[in-house]
Amino acid sequence: MSTHNDIRTRVIAIVKDGSGKLLLLPDHDITDPVTHAVITAGRLNSQGALTNPDDYDRKITAALNRYSKFRPDINAIDITGNGTHDYDLPSGWSHEFSMIASLEYPMGNMPETILDLEDFGIYQTPTGQKMRIRTAAPRATEKFRLTYTVLRSATTVPDIDVDAFCNLAASMCLEDLANAFAQTSDPTIDADSVNYRTKSAEFAARAKRLFQLYKDHIGIKEDDTTPPATAVADFDNKYPGGSARLTHPKWARERR
């Protein structure tokens, strides 16, 4: 797995211009390392470059939130019963994002006993949200296994997705750069000047291309706005009383 610094280094390598000095807009006044002139927040330096590497972290965080919608991380925790139906939400649970993927109770069976979706859920109490098991109240001598989705961090992006994720973060950075140049007036003197409108178009085109590369890798279609939903269900293979199915008997299924 990559570290946060690894991700940021890759994103900077994708975003920077040919001079190697293209960085994001500062949110506070800083000093140009070349000319030593003070650069006002939100402005380009004397070479038409942007200057604060810390701003990459904001875009990486935003990219992680977007990436997590299609590739969430999965946590699993074994919880000891307390004789009631309600339990605190586990560590790492993100309100408005996390979902229960599955709940195994009782534990230890083979195959696993996974409760149906209607048997558990999130319940709102006056003091906050709780996880509620509607059909059981595990005793203190019992445990159940909760599997749930959480937001990704830079260290939990799978190696196979790192390049695509960096393309996503870089595209978001380039969108900011395109907006920054679009809102900057062209200088009246042509010599040694930057054509800001052309720069804006170039950054916008690169941002669009990188975002498309990200979508192609993840498998996001052009009109996709939300990730596919997933559900866990336990389908009974036998009719009541143990009788065989009329059109799909057990002996026929075992031959497949």
C-alpha positions as CSV (number, residue, x, y, z in Angstrom):
1,M,0.0,0.0,0.0
2,S,1.1,3.6,-0.7
3,T,1.6,6.2,2.0
4,H,0.0,9.7,1.9
5,N,3.4,11.1,0.9
6,D,3.7,8.6,-1.9
7,I,0.3,9.7,-3.2
8,R,1.1,13.4,-3.0
9,T,4.4,12.9,-4.8
10,R,2.7,11.1,-7.6
11,V,-0.1,13.7,-7.9
12,I,2.5,16.6,-7.9
13,A,4.4,14.8,-10.7
14,I,1.2,14.6,-12.8
15,V,0.1,18.2,-12.2
16,K,3.3,20.2,-12.4
17,D,4.2,22.0,-15.6
18,G,7.4,21.7,-17.6
19,S,9.3,24.0,-15.3
20,G,8.6,21.7,-12.4
21,K,7.3,24.6,-10.3
22,L,3.5,24.3,-10.8
23,L,1.9,24.0,-7.4
24,L,-1.5,25.0,-6.0
25,L,-2.8,28.4,-4.9
26,P,-1.8,29.4,-1.4
27,D,-4.4,30.3,1.1
28,H,-2.1,32.8,2.8
29,D,0.6,35.2,1.7
30,I,4.0,33.5,1.1
31,T,7.4,34.5,-0.3
32,D,8.3,33.5,-3.9
33,P,11.4,31.2,-3.5
34,V,12.9,32.6,-6.7
35,T,12.3,36.3,-6.6
36,H,11.7,36.6,-2.8
37,A,8.7,38.7,-3.6
38,V,5.6,38.4,-1.4
39,I,2.8,36.4,-3.2
40,T,-0.7,37.4,-2.2
41,A,-3.0,34.5,-1.4
42,G,-4.9,33.4,-4.5
43,R,-2.4,35.0,-7.0
44,L,0.1,33.5,-9.4
45,N,3.8,34.1,-8.8
46,S,6.1,36.1,-11.2
47,Q,6.5,33.0,-13.5
48,G,2.8,32.2,-13.8
49,A,3.2,29.3,-11.4
50,L,1.3,28.4,-8.3
51,T,3.1,27.8,-5.1
52,N,1.8,25.8,-2.0
53,P,2.2,22.0,-2.0
54,D,0.1,21.7,1.2
55,D,-3.0,22.5,-0.8
56,Y,-2.6,19.1,-2.6
57,D,-3.7,17.5,0.6
58,R,-7.1,19.1,0.4
59,K,-7.6,17.7,-3.1
60,I,-6.4,14.3,-2.1
61,T,-8.9,14.2,0.7
62,A,-11.7,15.3,-1.6
63,A,-10.6,12.6,-4.1
64,L,-10.6,10.0,-1.4
65,N,-14.2,10.9,-0.6
66,R,-15.2,10.6,-4.2
67,Y,-13.3,7.4,-4.8
68,S,-14.8,5.8,-1.6
69,K,-18.3,6.1,-3.1
70,F,-17.4,3.5,-5.7
71,R,-14.7,1.6,-3.8
72,P,-15.4,1.9,-0.1
73,D,-13.1,0.2,2.4
74,I,-14.6,-2.7,4.5
75,N,-14.1,-3.1,8.3
76,A,-15.2,-6.1,10.4
77,I,-15.5,-6.2,14.1
78,D,-16.7,-8.8,16.6
79,I,-19.0,-7.3,19.2
80,T,-19.9,-8.9,22.5
81,G,-23.6,-9.0,23.3
82,N,-25.2,-7.1,26.1
83,G,-28.6,-8.7,26.3
84,T,-30.3,-5.8,24.4
85,H,-31.1,-5.0,20.8
86,D,-29.2,-1.7,20.5
87,Y,-25.5,-1.2,20.2
88,D,-23.1,1.8,19.6
89,L,-21.8,2.3,16.1
90,P,-18.3,0.9,15.7
91,S,-15.0,2.9,15.5
92,G,-14.4,4.4,12.1
93,W,-18.1,4.6,11.3
94,S,-18.8,7.7,9.1
95,H,-22.2,9.2,9.4
96,E,-23.9,9.8,6.0
97,F,-21.5,7.4,4.4
98,S,-21.0,4.1,6.2
99,M,-23.4,1.2,5.7
100,I,-23.8,-2.2,7.3
101,A,-22.6,-4.7,4.7
102,S,-23.5,-7.9,6.8
103,L,-24.2,-9.1,10.3
104,E,-23.3,-12.6,11.3
105,Y,-25.2,-14.1,14.3
106,P,-24.7,-16.5,15.9
107,M,-21.0,-16.8,15.1
108,G,-19.2,-20.0,14.5
109,N,-21.7,-21.8,12.2
110,M,-20.5,-23.3,8.9
111,P,-21.7,-22.0,6.6
112,E,-22.0,-18.6,8.3
113,T,-25.3,-17.5,9.6
114,I,-25.9,-14.0,7.9
115,L,-29.0,-12.2,9.1
116,D,-31.4,-10.9,6.5
117,L,-31.4,-7.1,5.8
118,E,-34.7,-6.6,7.5
119,D,-33.3,-8.1,10.7
120,F,-31.0,-5.2,11.5
121,G,-30.5,-1.6,10.7
122,I,-29.6,1.9,12.0
123,Y,-31.9,3.3,14.6
124,Q,-32.1,7.0,15.6
125,T,-32.4,7.7,19.3
126,P,-32.6,11.1,21.1
127,T,-28.9,10.8,21.9
128,G,-27.7,9.7,18.4
129,Q,-27.7,6.7,16.1
130,K,-27.5,3.1,17.2
131,M,-27.2,-0.2,15.5
132,R,-30.3,-2.3,16.2
133,I,-30.7,-6.1,15.8
134,R,-34.4,-6.4,15.5
135,T,-34.8,-10.2,15.8
136,A,-32.3,-11.0,18.5
137,A,-30.8,-9.7,21.7
138,P,-27.3,-11.4,21.9
139,R,-26.3,-12.4,25.5
140,A,-23.1,-11.4,27.2
141,T,-21.8,-14.9,26.4
142,E,-22.3,-14.4,22.7
143,K,-20.7,-12.4,20.0
144,F,-21.8,-11.2,16.6
145,R,-19.6,-10.0,13.6
146,L,-20.5,-6.7,12.0
147,T,-19.1,-5.8,8.6
148,Y,-19.5,-2.2,7.4
149,T,-18.2,0.3,4.9
150,V,-15.8,3.1,5.7
151,L,-14.1,5.9,3.8
152,R,-10.8,5.2,2.2
153,S,-7.5,6.7,3.4
154,A,-4.4,7.2,1.3
155,T,-2.9,4.0,2.9
156,T,-5.9,1.9,2.1
157,V,-6.1,2.6,-1.7
158,P,-5.3,-0.8,-3.3
159,D,-2.1,-0.9,-5.3
160,I,-4.1,-1.8,-8.4
161,D,-6.1,1.5,-8.1
162,V,-3.3,3.9,-7.0
163,D,-2.5,5.2,-10.5
164,A,-6.2,5.7,-11.3
165,F,-6.7,7.4,-7.9
166,C,-3.7,9.8,-8.5
167,N,-5.3,10.7,-11.9
168,L,-8.5,11.6,-10.1
169,A,-6.7,13.8,-7.5
170,A,-4.6,15.4,-10.2
171,S,-7.7,16.2,-12.3
172,M,-9.2,18.0,-9.4
173,C,-6.0,20.0,-8.9
174,L,-6.0,20.9,-12.6
175,E,-9.6,22.0,-12.4
176,D,-8.6,24.5,-9.7
177,L,-5.7,25.7,-11.8
178,A,-8.0,26.1,-14.8
179,N,-10.3,28.2,-12.7
180,A,-7.4,30.2,-11.3
181,F,-6.1,31.1,-14.8
182,A,-9.6,31.8,-16.2
183,Q,-10.1,34.4,-13.5
184,T,-6.7,36.1,-14.1
185,S,-6.5,38.9,-16.6
186,D,-3.9,38.7,-19.4
187,P,-1.0,41.2,-18.9
188,T,-0.9,44.2,-21.2
189,I,2.8,43.6,-22.0
190,D,3.3,40.6,-24.3
191,A,7.0,40.1,-23.6
192,D,7.8,37.4,-21.0
193,S,4.1,37.1,-20.1
194,V,1.8,34.2,-19.6
195,N,-1.3,33.6,-21.8
196,Y,-3.7,32.9,-19.0
197,R,-6.7,32.0,-21.2
198,T,-4.6,29.4,-23.1
199,K,-3.3,28.0,-19.8
200,S,-6.8,27.7,-18.5
201,A,-8.0,25.7,-21.5
202,E,-4.9,23.5,-21.3
203,F,-5.5,22.7,-17.7
204,A,-9.2,22.1,-18.2
205,A,-8.4,19.6,-21.1
206,R,-5.9,17.8,-19.0
207,A,-8.3,17.6,-16.0
208,K,-11.0,16.1,-18.3
209,R,-8.6,13.5,-19.8
210,L,-7.3,12.4,-16.4
211,F,-10.8,12.1,-15.0
212,Q,-11.8,10.0,-17.9
213,L,-8.8,7.7,-17.3
214,Y,-9.9,7.3,-13.7
215,K,-13.5,6.4,-14.8
216,D,-12.3,3.9,-17.4
217,H,-10.2,2.1,-14.7
218,I,-13.0,2.1,-12.1
219,G,-15.6,1.1,-14.6
220,I,-17.8,4.2,-14.3
221,K,-20.0,4.8,-17.2
222,E,-20.5,8.3,-18.7
223,D,-23.9,8.8,-17.1
224,D,-23.2,7.1,-13.8
225,T,-24.0,9.4,-10.9
226,T,-24.2,7.0,-8.0
227,P,-22.4,3.7,-7.2
228,P,-24.2,0.4,-7.6
229,A,-26.0,-0.8,-4.5
230,T,-25.1,-4.0,-2.9
231,A,-27.1,-6.2,-0.6
232,V,-26.6,-9.4,1.4
233,A,-29.4,-12.0,1.4
234,D,-29.7,-15.6,2.5
235,F,-31.9,-17.7,0.2
236,D,-33.3,-21.0,1.5
237,N,-32.4,-24.0,-0.7
238,K,-35.2,-26.2,0.6
239,Y,-38.9,-26.1,0.7
240,P,-40.6,-26.4,4.2
241,G,-40.4,-29.9,5.4
242,G,-37.2,-30.6,3.4
243,S,-39.0,-31.6,0.2
244,A,-37.1,-31.3,-3.1
245,R,-37.9,-28.6,-5.7
246,L,-40.2,-29.5,-8.5
247,T,-38.2,-28.1,-11.4
248,H,-34.7,-27.9,-9.9
249,P,-34.1,-30.9,-7.7
250,K,-30.9,-31.2,-5.6
251,W,-29.5,-34.1,-7.8
252,A,-29.7,-31.9,-10.9
253,R,-28.1,-28.9,-9.2
254,E,-25.2,-31.0,-7.9
255,R,-24.3,-32.1,-11.4
256,R,-23.7,-28.6,-12.7
